[in-house]
Amino acid sequence: MAQPLCVLIAEDSAADRLLLSTIVRRQGHEVLTAANGAEAVALFERERPQLVLMDAIMPVMDGFEAARQIKQLAGEALVPIIFLTSMTESEDLARCLEAGGDDFLAKPYNPVILAAKIKAMDRLRRLQDTVLQQRDQIIRHHDYLLNEQRVAKAVFDKVAHSGCLEAPNIRYLQSPYALFNGDLLLAVFTPAGDMHILLGDFTGHGLPAAVGAMPLAEVFYGMTAKGYGLAETLREMNAKLKRILPVDMFCCATLLSLSFQRRAVEVWNGGMPDGYLHCVESGVRTPLVSRHLPLGVLGAEAFDDRTEVWPMARGDRVFLLSDGVIDTGNADDQLFGANRQIDSLFEEIQQALANFGGQARDDVSMVEVGLLEPTQRRPPSLVYSDSGQSCPLDWSLSFEFRAATLKRYNPLPYLLQLLLEVHGLRAQSGALYSVLAELYSNALEHGVLGLDSSLKRDAQGFARYYRERGARLAELQEGFVRVHLQVVPQATGGCLTIRVEDSGKGFDVERVLARPHDSGRLSGRGVSLIRQLSSRASWSDHGRSASVEFSWEAQA
């Protein structure tokens, strides 16, 4: 049964006012009465009735003005106004509606018609109340979700942007299609002071597309900090995404490893648009083509972590972009990337997009990176949870890595973590990792695999060198690399000795050591780097054994 209403009757005729009041009360409603429009407005403002029966022609204030003021006072709430009138002209009736009336009741009054109109107006009033309540509920829910998203985005941004995106060698542009960005751009320094960069594009955009970004960033930052290379990091990221993402989600990605010391860039592209390596001297732009499926698609056995390596010189730039750039559409529904050669770099692409005047249909990301100068390399300091007072001070260990291990395992992160248990070595972690990496790389590539570094005399030879490295490593059946570590305490601190031996043919140590340093050469820089970063370095057994020392002073 419908709830009784509070009905305001505004009628200047006392007889009609009494008649209407009697009819309405018999229908079970409460009645308020007014003799003119001004009284009706005052009563409405004080009592807030739910329905109004309004005579059109009244003294002091007519029904038209009273209706306008009552509608203004009611605001968003629907207070139906039924005009009581004997007027029959269309213009007069239209004036009633224009003033805010919702219906008419012709004189003389029919109780049955009046009851039906009150019920119909009450249904409309209740429907409006329901709509307003649902709207307010949606607004509250929307605000709640926005607040949740803002909190989640703040956490996401802290994780995703905790690396070195503000480094002077990086320029980037990101324009998310929604609050959350489905494109992920990460950059972080390695322990050796080099840099890893990831540009990823998850399926879709917004919050669903950003779900996989947190675990991906965690693996990327964590494994890079431990000294793992692209191959190991790629395998771990792929395995994690394969495990946690639904089958219809994946992450297209391009990963770069910029080696400032070797002046080279290592590239893996899985499903992203072609990037470019721009050589400033020749003007040549080498495409960095996608040769792999996206992360999270293949299982561990089928996943391909092979990379390409290209030399870089001072001023050379690597340019990457997401497909949101290519898929930007203009008013004619033409795509920016359709029938267009995307071979421009940062400013050219930005200007071309502005001239194109398109509307983004997906997250848009672009990044351009180059080499850092030695004075600009500032890898973040590692944070340790222990005091260093319980570190090992007098010990030695030896490892021998044979063919089956050399083919698929990188021991450098493990060796670095082991050495950094020695408190005195922590301040030299970057130099320590660089020397370890160079010693191991020389032993493996030139010793065990027998590669000739003179292959790296130009860009094509550089790429051929690393292709040959991959092929020989895959076919490796015998050979070894031995690593001996010895830590000895001294009166003023301590000394670490690293000795690396390999099963190769060796090299002419005297000739290599006598060779003048050439910063422009693409090969043969490893020996000078080792001598520069360590306290002492020497080679024996025709170059098959290298020994370096790191010393440190005891802290007060």
C-alpha positions, 0 to 999 in steps of 0.5 A: 500500500502506498504511503500517505503524502503531505499535499499542499493545496493553494486555492484562493476560493475558500469553497474550492479549498474546502472541497479539495481538502475533503477529497484529499483527506478521504484518500488518506493524505495530510493536507496543507492549505494556502489562499495565495501563491505567497502563502504557498511558497512560505508553507512549502519552504517551512513544511516541505510537502511532497505534492502541490495542487496549485490554482493558476489565478490567485491574488498577491502571487499567481500560481505561475510564479509560485510554481517557479519558486517552489521548483527552485526551492525543491532543487533536484527532488521532484515535487509534482505540481498539478495546476487547478484550472478552468482554462482551455486555451492551449497557450494558457495550458502551455504557460502552466507547464513552462512555469514548472507544472507537471499536470492539470486538473480541470474544474469542476473537480472529479475525485476519481480523476484527482486520486488517479493523478495523485497516485501517478505523480507519486509514482514519478516522485518515488522514481525520481527519489530512487534515481537520485539515491542510485546516483548518489550511491554511484558517486560514493562508490566512484569516489571510493574506487578513485581513492583506492586507485589513487592509493594503488597508483601511488604505490605503483609509481613508487615501485615502477619509478624507483630506478634511474629514469631521471638519469641525464642520458634518458628522455621519455614521454608517457601518456596513459590512456587511463589512470593506470598506465598499461605501458611500463618504463623501468630503468636501473643501474647495475652493480657495475654502473651500467644500465638496464632499461625495460619498455613493456606494454601489457594487454589492454590498458588501465588497472587490468593492464597494470596488474602485472607491472608490480611483479615484473618491476620487482623481478627487474629491479631485484635481479639487476641489483644482484648482478644478473644479466638480461638473459637470466632476468628475462627468463625469471620475468617470463616465468613469473608472468606465465605463472600469475597472468590469465591466459589472455594477458601478456606483456610485449617488451623491449629490454636494453642493457647499456654497457658504458664501459664496453660502449655497447647495447644488448637488446631483446625485443618481444612483440614491441614495435621496432626500435632504432639505434641511431649512429650519429657519425654515419646517420645510419638507423639500425632497426631493433626488430622484434624476434621473440614472442611477448613475456608470459606466453611461452613456458620455460622450455620454449622461451628464447632469451637470446639477445643482440649486441650492437656497439655504441659511440658517444652521441649515439641514441637508442629510441623505443616506442609502444604501439600506442604511438603507431595506433594514434588516430586522427579525425579521418580515422587514419592511424599515425603508423599506417603507411608511415615510416616510423624512423624518426627519433624523439623530437621528430616523432613528437612533432609528427604526432602534434602535426598529425593531430590524432587522438590516442587509443592506447597508452603512449610511451617513447624513450630515448637513451644514450651513453653516460659520461664517466663523471655522470655514472652514479649507481645507487648505493646498496643498502645492507640490513646488517652492521657488518661486524659479523662479516667473514675476515679470513677465508678462501674458496675455489670454484670450477665451472665446467662446460655444462654449467658454463652453457646455462649458468651465470655465477657472477651474481652469486660470487658478488653476493658472497664477496659483499658479505665482507663489509670492507668490500661494499664501498667498492661493489661497482668496481668489484663487479666490473672486474669480476665480469671482465675476468669471467668474460675474458676467460669464457669468451677468449679462453674457453670459446676461443673468440678473437676480440679483433672481430669487433673492429666495426658494428657488423663485426661486433654483432657477428662476434656475439652471434658466434659467441652464442653459437659456440656456447650452445655447442660447448662440450668441454673446458672450464673456468676456475675462480679462486677467492681469498680474503686475508685480514691486515693490520689496517683493513684487508685484502681480497685476491681473485684468481681466474683460470681458464682452459683456453690457449692463452694470449701474448700478455706482454704484447697486450699490456704494451698496447697503447690505450685507444678509447675509440677501439671497439675491442681490447679494452678489458685489460686496461679496465681491470688494471684501472679498477683494481689495486693490483693486476697480473697475468701468468701461464700465457694469459690463462691465469689472471690475478687481481687484488682489492684492498680496504682500510678498516673503519674506525 
